[in-house]
Amino acid sequence: MARNSKKSSVQPEPAKQRVAPINPPTAPSKELHVFANPSPERDYAIQFQIPEFTCLCPLTGQPDYAHFVIDMVADQLCVELKSLKMYMWSFRDEGAFHEKVTNDILTKIVAVTQPRYARITARWNVRGGIYTNVVAEHRKKGWKPPVPVVLPEHPGETGLLG
């Protein structure tokens, strides 16, 4: 049986390259924006996780990667998320030691929001066979965390299978 040896008549389309906008929709920024705490009468925890933080090693210029966790108890102001994202992105091309960049970020958050409490835990990826974790905290003068409520434990129900 002879095969149809005709070539496909479908012509490839020329590739279209996306044109960069004149004003990019997002860009790194050292500015943090805030909004009024919707429940300033209550202590409650806010946690931000930033798993893709990058900056540069100040000695080698190679990238350093970290997972940042920011825990805070706001007072009158909260951090706006997009500005936090753009702020964290602003470190991508900067050289900084792990300890300095972690403390600088805490200092900025405290300066802008004046929280009752803030803690940053930065878990840095392995470098030279060593993992580095940096934890920095701030407590507003006079603020005391509430005593946690401890409820009694009850065994879980297992249903008919006992």
N, C-alpha and C positions, 0 to 999 in steps of 0.2 A: 504494500500500500504506500503510495507516495505521500509525503508530508507536504503541507503547504509551506513553501519556502519564502513567502512574501514577508518583507520586513514590516514592522509595526509602523503605522502611519501617524502615531502620536509623537508630536515634536516636544522636546523638553522646553519648559518655560525658563526664561532667564531668571536667575536668582535675584531676589529683592532684598536689599540691605536696609535695615531699619535706620532711620535718621535720628540722631540724638536730638532731644528737644533743646531749645535755646535755654530754657530755665528748667533744670532737672527737678522732678517732683520731690525728691528727697536728697539731702546732702548732709554730710557730717556737720555737727555744730557743738560748740562748747556751752551753749545756752540750755538751761533746764527750765521748763515751764511747770507751773503749779496750778492747782485748782483748790477751792475751799473744801476742807474735810466735811463730808456730809453728816458725820456723827462725831463731832469733837468732844461730846460729853462722855464718850466711852473709849476705853482702851481696846483696840483690836489690832490684830497682826495683818500686815500687808507683806506679801513676799513676791519679789521679782526674780525670775531665773533667766540668766543670759548665758546660754550654752555655747555661744560662738564668739566670745570676745577675743580680739587679737590686738597685739601691739608688737613692737620690735624690740629685740634685745639691744640695749644701748652699747654693748661691746662688739657684737658680731653683725648687727643689722638683720639677723635672721628673725623670722616671725616666732612669736610666743603665743600660745593659745591657752585660754582658760575658760572655766565654767564659773560664772559669778552668781552668787545668791545674795540678794539684798533683802534683809528682813527689817521691817520698821513698824513702830507704833507712831502714827502721825499725831500731831497736835492740832494746829489750825489749818495746815496746808498738806496736800498730797502731791506726789510727782505725777506729771502727765506722761503717759506711756510712750507716745511717739517721740517726744523730746528726749526721754531717757534712751531710747533706741539710737537716736541721732548723736547723743552725747557719747554713748559707749562706742559708737562707730568712729568717733573723732580721734580715738587713740590708735587706729589701725596703722598709721604711718609715723607714729611717734616712738622714739626709743625711751624705754623706762624699765627700771628694775621692778620686779614683782611687788616688793614691799611698798615702793613709792607710788606706783599707779593705784594700788588697792587703797592706800591711805588718802591719796588725792581725790579719788572718787567719793570716799566717805566724807571728806572735808567739804566737797562741793554740795553733796546732798544735804548735809547738816546746815551749811550756810544758806541754802535756798529754802529749805522747808522747816528748819528748827523743830525737828521731831522730838518726841518724848524719848524715843529710843531708836537706834539704828545699828545694825550689824551687817558687815559685808564679809562673806566667806568667798575667797577666790581660790579655786582648785586649779592649779597650773598643770598643764600636760608635762609629761616627762621631758627632761632636758639633761643630757649626759648621764642617764640612768637614775636621775633623782626627780621625784615628784615634790612640788612645793605647794603648801597650803598656807594662805595668809588670811588671818581673821582680825578685823579691826572693828571696834565698838565705840558708840557714843551714847551717853546717858545724860538727859537734861537734868540740870542741877535740881535736886529736890524730888525728882520723879521716882516713885517706887513702884515696881511692877506688882500687879494684883497677885494675891495668893491663889494658885490654881485650885480649882474645885476637884476633889478626889471623890468619885462616886464608888459605891460598893460594886464588887464584881459578882456577876451571876453566871452560873454555868449556861452554856448555850443549849438550846433545845435541839433534840436530835430527831424528833418526829416519831413515827411508829417503829422505826428500826432500832430504837433504843440505845 
